[in-house]
Amino acid sequence: MNTLLAVVIGVLTVYLAYTLYARRIDRHVIQSDPKRATPATLYMDGVDFMPTNRNILFGYHFKSIAAAGPIVGAIVAATLWGWLPAMIWLVLGVSFIGWASDYSGIVVSVRNEGNSLSAIAHRLVSPRSRTILFVFIFFYLLLVGGAFVGIMAGVLDSQPATLFGIIVLVVMGLLLGQMLYRWRRGLASSTVLTVGVTLAAILGGHWAEGAFKAFNAVLDGLTGGAPIVTYFDPTLAGFKGAEAHIMPSFLFWAVAICVFCYAGSVLPIWRMAQPVIYVGFWVTALSMVLGLAGAALAPLVRPEVAHFQIPAFKGWNPPLGPAGIMPLWPMLFVTIACGAISGWHALFGAVGTARQIENEADMLPIGGGSMLAEFLLGLLSLMAVSVGAKGTPVAAFATGLGGFISVFGLPVSYAVSLAFAAFIVIVLVVTQLLFRVMRVTLSEWLGDVIPPVRNQHVASFVSVALAILLVLTGTWIYLWQLFGGANQLMAALSLLLVTVWLASARKNWLYAGVPAVFMYVTTVASILVIAYNLYFNVYQPNLAAGRVVAVVGSGFMVLVSLLLVVAALFIGLDGWRAFQRYRRRPAPAAGAATARA
């Protein structure tokens, strides 16, 4: 296999899935109507409900869903099982499940007055399902936030050349929001300025590298070079396991990321979240376009970075740690947490993007189109590691992507720096939205019982503090896979709600129902496997060594795993009963759609 053939497979997948399947579902099942008024136009408040140009909204939605999942997941899966199983799942998953989940999450919210999935579950399924879904979503988002913060803190700590560019990105995002919504500047000129300055800062990050290295050294010197936390990591020493350490500099950058996410959680969406994500979209898009184009040209220009070096298939159950199990089914399907399908996409699409849809005709290109674009990011990551790039998943991605970009004559060191920065941008701008949704979920879930959490500052602080606790436990591989399991289970539950809604509206539910069953069974099984691995591979070794933080953290993750399974079983039971109820109900009389003003 070479990178040109892989790019061709990716392009064909996007074209065929969108034109032959997605458009057919949109036309014949959902029947999107450009004349129907959307929640954004009916309830415009300038905060959450705000009609947005489809071009801006595509960039916003794509960067809101594309994070570490399609990058780290594809690389870890290729490392464990080989590139062929990873590629097959990416192609089949996005073609028949991924785009349908993303698009349908937006559709069901738009057709239900912009309500969240929890509110829709309350109306269509049962009040109990709404409460249980709140619990599930909160802990699911906690796992996602912990996994992303941990990965980003590690990159920022080890790659000081990227730090200046990331700081400038945040500043340029704040400036863009001011230019667009307060100064009323044109989109094109504002984009050129803010994105241009951000790219210049990323490429010039080497100038500030020494200062940030010195800063990290000062932080680590606060403890005399001693680690804050020591834990057993089953992924080290050739997956046999060894001790790992968390240093003060790592904790500092983890806290800095959480402060950024806190600001993104409490500030108006136009002030920070949306413009920062928009600037990040262009950095990501440029890296992806250059990377994919470079991968396509590499067999002709630089053959040494074009041919896959890792095996196509490594085995059905690779060992991981002293006692872990890693069967291809179900673990492959949650290790690649995005790129094929993701619950975060449907969740965010329902509470964020759906409230900005200006025209129902925009739902498919924004929802389905963004998912197919993220598939290409996952494929690019798979190619990056398959050509022989080594190191941690992030290092392998940056090295491989840098090699593809260097095809165009950019020095390899600068190309790799751009790739590292692109990864941080991809993950950072999404993580702030995770905590924003997490804050809202916590307030709605416990606000009546614990009134202080109704305050956005209190809810945001609780959310980021719990994420820091997870980060300090280490064992990122299991935190990652537990996030992946929860993420794919969230996708299954969102597809279940879509299936119930389709049945209630007397529409063909098969395109959502069949994937819902597959993902539900697969992800429940995977979470049970992860709980087993956490207990025997992490909890027991750290308990024997007397490491309190790692024991508390891994024990907490085992309990969260079991809680997610129990919650999913209750929601699945209630969803099945609601589905059966709606299927037996007589078809309602057709009503006229609300017209656009």
C-alpha positions in Angstrom: 0.0 0.0 0.0 1.2 3.5 -0.8 -0.1 6.9 0.2 -1.5 7.8 -3.3 -3.7 4.7 -3.3 -4.9 5.5 0.3 -5.8 9.1 -0.8 -7.8 7.8 -3.8 -9.7 5.4 -1.5 -10.5 8.3 0.9 -11.7 10.6 -1.9 -13.9 7.9 -3.4 -15.4 7.1 0.0 -16.3 10.7 0.6 -17.8 11.1 -2.9 -19.8 7.9 -2.9 -21.1 8.1 0.7 -22.3 11.7 0.2 -23.8 11.5 -3.3 -25.2 8.0 -3.3 -26.4 7.5 0.3 -26.5 10.8 2.3 -28.3 12.8 -0.3 -30.8 10.0 -0.8 -31.6 9.9 2.9 -31.9 13.7 3.0 -34.2 13.8 0.0 -36.5 10.8 0.7 -36.5 10.2 4.5 -35.8 13.6 6.2 -37.1 15.7 3.4 -35.3 18.9 4.3 -37.3 21.9 3.3 -35.5 25.3 2.6 -38.8 27.1 3.2 -39.3 25.7 6.7 -38.3 28.1 9.5 -35.4 26.9 11.7 -35.0 27.5 15.5 -32.2 29.9 14.7 -34.5 32.2 12.8 -37.5 31.7 15.1 -35.7 32.2 18.4 -32.7 34.4 17.5 -31.2 35.8 20.7 -27.6 36.5 19.6 -26.2 34.1 22.2 -27.1 30.5 21.4 -29.7 30.9 18.6 -28.1 32.8 15.8 -28.6 32.2 12.0 -25.1 31.7 10.6 -23.8 31.6 7.0 -23.3 28.0 6.0 -19.6 28.6 5.1 -18.8 30.0 8.5 -20.9 27.3 10.2 -19.2 24.5 8.3 -15.8 25.7 9.6 -17.2 26.2 13.1 -18.9 22.7 13.2 -15.9 20.9 11.6 -13.5 22.4 14.1 -15.9 21.7 16.9 -16.0 18.0 16.2 -12.5 17.3 14.8 -10.2 16.8 17.8 -7.7 14.1 19.0 -10.1 11.2 18.2 -9.4 10.7 14.5 -5.6 11.3 15.0 -4.7 9.4 18.2 -7.3 6.7 17.6 -6.2 5.8 14.1 -2.5 5.7 15.2 -3.1 3.6 18.3 -5.3 1.2 16.3 -2.7 0.8 13.5 0.0 0.2 16.2 -2.1 -2.5 17.9 -3.8 -4.3 15.0 -2.2 -3.0 11.8 -3.3 -0.5 9.2 -5.8 -2.7 7.4 -8.4 -3.2 10.2 -8.1 0.6 10.9 -8.7 1.5 7.3 -11.6 -0.8 6.8 -13.4 0.5 9.9 -12.7 4.1 8.9 -14.2 3.6 5.4 -17.2 1.5 6.4 -17.9 3.3 9.6 -18.1 6.8 8.1 -20.0 5.6 5.0 -22.9 3.9 6.8 -22.8 5.2 10.4 -20.7 8.3 11.0 -22.3 10.8 8.6 -25.8 9.5 9.5 -25.2 10.1 13.3 -23.8 13.6 12.8 -26.4 14.8 10.3 -29.3 13.2 12.3 -28.2 14.8 15.6 -28.6 18.2 13.9 -31.8 17.2 12.2 -33.6 15.9 15.3 -32.7 19.1 17.2 -33.8 21.5 14.3 -37.1 19.6 14.0 -37.6 19.9 17.8 -37.1 23.6 18.3 -33.4 23.4 18.9 -33.8 21.2 22.0 -30.9 19.2 23.3 -30.8 15.4 23.1 -31.7 15.2 26.9 -34.8 17.4 26.4 -35.8 15.3 23.3 -35.4 12.1 25.4 -37.6 13.5 28.0 -40.4 14.2 25.5 -40.1 11.1 23.2 -38.9 8.4 25.6 -39.5 9.1 29.3 -38.6 11.6 32.1 -36.3 9.0 33.6 -34.3 8.7 30.4 -33.6 12.5 30.5 -32.2 12.2 34.0 -30.1 9.2 33.2 -28.9 10.8 30.0 -27.7 13.8 32.0 -25.6 11.5 34.2 -24.3 9.6 31.2 -23.4 12.8 29.3 -21.7 14.5 32.2 -19.3 11.5 33.0 -18.8 10.9 29.3 -17.7 14.5 28.8 -15.5 14.2 31.9 -13.7 11.3 30.3 -13.3 13.2 27.0 -12.0 16.3 28.8 -9.5 14.3 30.9 -8.2 12.5 27.9 -7.8 15.6 25.7 -6.3 17.8 28.5 -3.8 15.0 29.3 -2.7 14.6 25.7 -2.4 18.3 25.1 -0.5 19.0 28.3 2.0 16.3 27.3 2.5 18.0 23.9 2.9 21.5 25.2 5.3 20.3 27.9 7.5 18.4 25.4 7.2 20.8 22.4 8.0 24.3 23.6 8.4 25.5 19.9 4.6 25.3 19.5 3.7 27.4 22.5 4.1 30.9 21.0 1.8 30.0 18.1 -0.9 28.6 20.3 -0.9 31.7 22.5 -1.2 33.9 19.4 -4.0 31.7 18.1 -6.1 32.5 21.2 -5.3 36.3 20.9 -6.2 36.3 17.2 -9.5 34.5 18.0 -10.4 37.1 20.5 -9.5 39.8 18.0 -11.6 38.2 15.3 -14.7 38.1 17.5 -14.2 41.8 18.2 -13.7 42.6 14.5 -16.7 40.7 13.3 -19.3 41.3 15.9 -18.4 44.7 17.4 -16.4 46.6 14.7 -18.4 45.0 11.8 -15.4 44.3 9.7 -15.6 42.1 6.6 -15.1 38.4 7.0 -12.5 38.0 4.2 -10.1 40.7 5.5 -10.5 39.7 9.1 -9.8 36.1 8.2 -6.7 37.0 6.2 -5.3 39.1 9.1 -6.0 36.7 12.0 -5.1 33.5 10.2 -2.0 35.0 8.6 -0.7 36.3 11.9 -1.4 32.9 13.6 0.4 30.9 10.9 3.4 33.3 11.1 3.6 32.8 14.8 3.4 29.0 14.4 6.2 28.9 11.9 8.2 31.3 13.9 7.8 29.5 17.2 11.4 28.3 17.2 12.5 31.9 18.1 10.7 31.6 21.5 11.6 27.9 22.1 14.5 28.7 24.4 12.4 30.9 26.6 9.7 28.3 27.1 12.3 25.6 27.7 13.8 27.7 30.5 10.3 28.3 31.9 9.6 24.6 32.1 12.9 24.0 33.8 12.1 26.5 36.4 8.7 24.8 37.1 10.3 21.4 37.4 12.9 22.9 39.7 10.2 23.8 42.2 10.2 20.2 43.4 13.9 19.7 43.0 13.3 17.6 39.8 11.1 15.2 41.7 7.8 14.1 40.0 4.5 15.1 41.5 2.9 11.7 40.7 4.4 8.3 39.9 2.2 5.6 38.4 2.4 2.3 36.5 1.8 2.7 32.8 1.0 -0.6 31.0 1.9 0.9 27.6 5.7 1.3 28.3 8.5 -1.1 27.8 7.0 -2.6 24.7 3.5 -2.8 26.2 4.9 -4.8 29.2 4.5 -1.9 31.6 6.8 0.4 33.6 6.8 3.4 35.9 5.9 6.8 34.5 6.0 10.3 36.1 4.1 13.5 36.0 6.3 16.6 36.5 5.3 20.1 37.6 5.6 21.6 34.1 3.1 19.0 32.8 0.7 20.0 35.6 1.1 23.7 34.8 0.2 23.3 31.2 -2.7 21.0 32.1 -4.0 23.8 34.4 -3.4 26.5 31.7 -5.4 24.5 29.3 -8.3 24.2 31.8 -8.1 28.0 32.4 -8.6 28.5 28.7 -11.4 26.0 28.7 -13.0 27.8 31.7 -13.0 31.1 29.8 -14.5 29.4 26.7 -17.2 27.9 28.9 -18.4 31.1 30.5 -17.9 33.8 27.9 -20.5 34.5 25.2 -20.0 32.1 22.3 -19.2 35.0 19.8 -16.6 36.4 22.1 -14.2 33.4 22.3 -15.4 30.0 21.3 -16.7 30.6 17.8 -13.9 32.9 16.5 -11.1 30.8 18.1 -12.5 27.7 16.5 -12.9 29.6 13.1 -9.2 30.6 13.1 -8.3 27.1 14.2 -10.3 25.7 11.3 -8.1 27.4 8.7 -4.9 26.2 10.4 -6.3 22.7 10.4 -7.6 22.9 6.9 -4.3 24.2 5.5 -2.4 21.3 7.3 -4.9 18.8 6.0 -4.9 20.0 2.4 -1.1 20.2 2.3 -0.8 16.8 4.0 -3.3 15.0 1.7 -1.9 16.6 -1.4 1.6 15.8 -0.3 0.7 12.2 0.5 -0.8 11.9 -3.0 2.4 13.3 -4.6 4.9 11.6 -2.4 5.2 8.3 -4.5 6.4 10.5 -7.4 8.4 13.1 -5.5 9.6 11.5 -2.2 9.0 7.7 -2.3 10.7 7.2 1.0 7.7 8.8 2.8 5.1 7.2 0.6 5.1 3.5 1.3 3.5 1.8 4.3 6.1 0.3 6.6 4.0 -1.2 9.4 2.2 -4.6 8.9 -1.3 -4.7 7.4 -2.5 -7.0 10.2 -0.7 -7.7 13.5 -3.2 -10.1 15.2 -6.6 -10.4 16.8 -5.7 -9.9 20.4 -2.3 -8.0 21.0 -1.0 -8.0 24.6 -1.1 -4.8 26.6 0.5 -4.7 30.0 0.9 -7.6 32.4 -2.7 -8.8 32.4 -4.7 -6.8 29.7 -6.7 -8.1 26.8 -7.3 -6.2 23.6 -9.5 -8.2 21.2 -10.1 -6.6 17.8 -13.8 -6.8 18.5 -15.0 -4.7 20.3 -11.8 -2.7 21.0 -11.0 -1.5 17.5 -14.3 0.3 17.2 -13.7 2.4 20.3 -10.0 2.9 19.9 -10.7 4.9 16.7 -13.0 7.1 18.7 -13.7 9.5 15.8 -13.2 9.5 12.0 -15.7 6.7 11.7 -18.4 7.8 14.2 -18.4 9.9 17.3 -21.0 10.6 20.0 -19.6 14.1 20.6 -20.5 15.1 17.1 -24.2 14.3 17.6 -24.2 15.8 21.1 -22.6 19.1 20.0 -24.5 19.2 16.8 -27.8 19.1 18.7 -26.9 21.7 21.4 -24.7 24.0 19.3 -24.8 23.8 15.5 -28.5 23.1 15.2 -29.2 26.4 16.9 -27.3 28.2 14.2 -28.7 26.5 11.1 -30.2 29.2 8.9 -31.7 26.9 6.3 -32.6 23.2 6.4 -30.8 22.7 3.2 -27.6 23.4 5.2 -28.0 20.5 7.5 -26.5 17.8 5.3 -23.4 19.7 4.0 -22.6 20.9 7.5 -23.5 17.8 9.5 -22.7 15.0 7.0 -20.0 17.0 5.1 -18.0 17.8 8.3 -18.0 14.1 9.4 -16.7 13.0 6.0 -14.0 15.7 6.2 -13.0 14.4 9.6 -12.8 10.9 8.1 -10.1 12.3 5.8 -8.2 13.6 8.9 -8.4 10.1 10.4 -7.1 8.6 7.1 -4.3 11.2 7.0 -3.3 10.2 10.6 -3.3 6.5 9.6 -1.0 7.2 6.6 1.2 9.3 8.9 2.0 6.4 11.2 1.9 3.7 8.5 4.8 5.2 6.5 7.1 4.5 9.4 6.8 7.5 11.8 7.6 6.5 15.3 7.2 7.8 18.9 4.0 8.7 20.8 0.8 9.0 18.7 1.2 12.8 18.5 4.9 12.6 17.6 4.1 10.0 14.9 1.3 12.1 13.5 3.5 15.2 13.4 6.5 13.4 11.9 4.5 11.7 9.2 2.4 14.8 8.4 5.5 16.9 8.3 7.1 14.5 5.8 4.0 14.8 3.5 4.0 18.7 3.8 7.8 18.8 3.1 7.0 17.5 -0.4 6.2 21.1 -1.3 9.7 22.3 -0.4 9.0 23.5 3.2 12.0 22.5 5.4 11.1 19.3 7.4 11.7 21.0 10.7 9.2 23.8 9.9 6.7 21.3 8.4 6.9 19.2 11.6 6.4 22.3 13.8 3.3 23.1 11.7 2.0 19.6 12.2 2.6 19.7 16.0 0.8 23.1 16.1 -2.0 21.8 14.0 -2.6 18.9 16.4 -2.8 21.2 19.4 -5.1 23.6 17.5 -7.3 20.7 16.5 -7.7 19.5 20.0 -7.5 22.7 22.0 -10.4 24.6 20.4 -12.7 21.6 20.8 -11.9 21.0 24.4 -13.3 24.4 25.4 -16.6 23.4 23.9 -16.5 20.1 25.8 -16.3 22.0 29.1 -19.0 24.4 27.9 -21.5 21.6 27.3 -20.3 19.8 30.5 -21.1 23.0 32.5 -24.6 23.2 31.0 -25.2 19.5 31.6 -24.1 19.7 35.3 -26.3 22.7 35.9 -29.4 21.1 34.4 -28.8 17.8 36.1 -28.1 18.9 39.7 -29.2 22.6 39.7 -32.5 21.8 41.5 -30.8 19.6 44.1 -27.5 21.6 44.6 -28.4 25.3 43.8 -24.8 26.5 43.6 -24.1 24.5 40.5 -26.6 26.7 38.6 -23.9 29.3 38.7 -21.8 28.9 35.5 -18.6 29.6 37.4 -19.2 27.0 40.0 -20.2 24.4 37.4 -17.2 25.2 35.2 -14.8 25.0 38.1 -16.1 21.6 39.3 -15.8 20.3 35.7 -12.2 21.3 35.2 -11.2 20.2 38.7 -12.5 16.7 38.0 -10.7 16.6 34.7 -7.4 17.5 36.4 -7.9 14.6 38.8 -8.3 12.2 35.9 -5.1 13.6 34.2 -3.1 13.0 37.4 -4.0 9.3 37.4 -1.8 8.8 34.3 -2.7 5.6 32.3 -3.7 7.6 29.2 -4.2 4.5 27.1 -7.1 3.3 29.2 -8.5 6.8 29.8 -8.4 7.2 26.0 -10.2 3.9 25.4 -12.7 4.5 28.2 -13.4 7.9 26.5 -13.7 6.1 23.2 -16.1 3.5 24.6 -18.2 6.3 26.2 -18.0 8.3 23.1 -19.2 5.5 20.8 -21.9 4.6 23.3 -23.0 8.2 23.2 -23.3 7.8 19.4 -25.3 4.7 19.8 -27.7 6.4 22.3 -28.1 9.5 20.0 -28.9 7.1 17.1 -31.4 5.4 19.3 -33.1 8.7 20.0 -33.1 9.5 16.3 -34.6 6.1 15.6 -37.4 6.7 18.1 -38.0 10.2 16.6 -38.2 8.7 13.1 -40.6 6.1 14.3 -42.7 8.8 16.1 -42.8 10.8 12.8 -43.7 7.6 10.8 -40.4 7.9 8.7 -38.1 5.0 7.6 -35.9 4.4 10.7 -33.6 1.7 9.3 -30.7 4.0 8.3 -30.3 5.1 12.0 -31.7 2.0 13.8 -29.4 -0.7 12.4 -26.2 1.3 13.2 -27.7 2.1 16.6 -28.0 -1.6 17.5 -24.4 -2.4 16.2 -22.8 0.4 18.1 -24.8 -0.2 21.3 -23.8 -3.9 21.6 -20.2 -3.2 20.6 -19.6 -0.3 22.9 -21.2 -1.9 26.0 -19.0 -4.9 25.5 -15.9 -2.6 25.0 -16.5 -0.7 28.3 -16.7 -4.0 30.2 -13.4 -5.0 28.6 -11.9 -1.6 29.6 -13.1 -2.0 33.2 -11.4 -5.4 33.4 -8.2 -3.9 32.0 -8.3 -1.0 34.4 -8.7 -3.2 37.4 -6.0 -5.8 36.6 -3.6 -3.6 34.6 -3.7 -0.4 36.5 -5.6 -0.5 39.8 -3.9 -3.6 41.3 -0.3 -2.7 40.3 -0.6 0.8 41.8 -2.4 -0.6 44.9 0.5 -3.0 45.4 2.9 -0.1 45.1 0.9 2.1 47.5 0.3 5.0 45.0 -2.7 6.7 46.4 -3.5 9.1 43.5 -3.2 6.4 40.8 -5.3 4.0 42.9 -8.0 6.6 43.5 -8.0 7.7 39.9 -8.1 4.2 38.3 -10.7 3.0 40.9 -12.8 6.0 40.0 -12.5 5.1 36.3 -13.6 1.5 37.0 -16.7 2.8 38.8 -17.4 5.3 36.0 -17.2 2.4 33.5 -19.8 0.4 35.3 -22.0 3.5 35.8 -22.0 4.2 32.1 -23.0 0.6 31.3 -25.9 0.7 33.8 -27.1 4.1 32.5 -26.9 2.8 28.9 -28.9 -0.3 29.8 -31.7 1.8 31.3 -31.7 4.2 28.4 -31.7 1.3 25.9 -34.7 -0.3 27.7 -36.7 2.9 27.8 -35.8 3.6 24.2 -36.9 0.2 23.0 -40.2 0.6 24.8 -40.8 4.0 23.3 -39.9 2.7 19.8 -42.4 -0.1 20.1 -45.0 2.3 21.3 -44.6 4.6 18.4 -44.6 1.8 15.9 -48.0 0.6 17.1 -49.5 4.1 17.1 -51.6 5.2 14.1 -50.0 7.6 11.6 -50.8 11.2 12.4 -52.4 13.5 9.9 -49.9 15.5 7.8 -49.5 19.1 8.9 -48.1 22.1 7.1 -44.5 23.2 7.9 -43.9 26.5 9.6 -43.0 28.9 6.9 -39.9 31.1 6.9 -40.7 34.8 7.6 
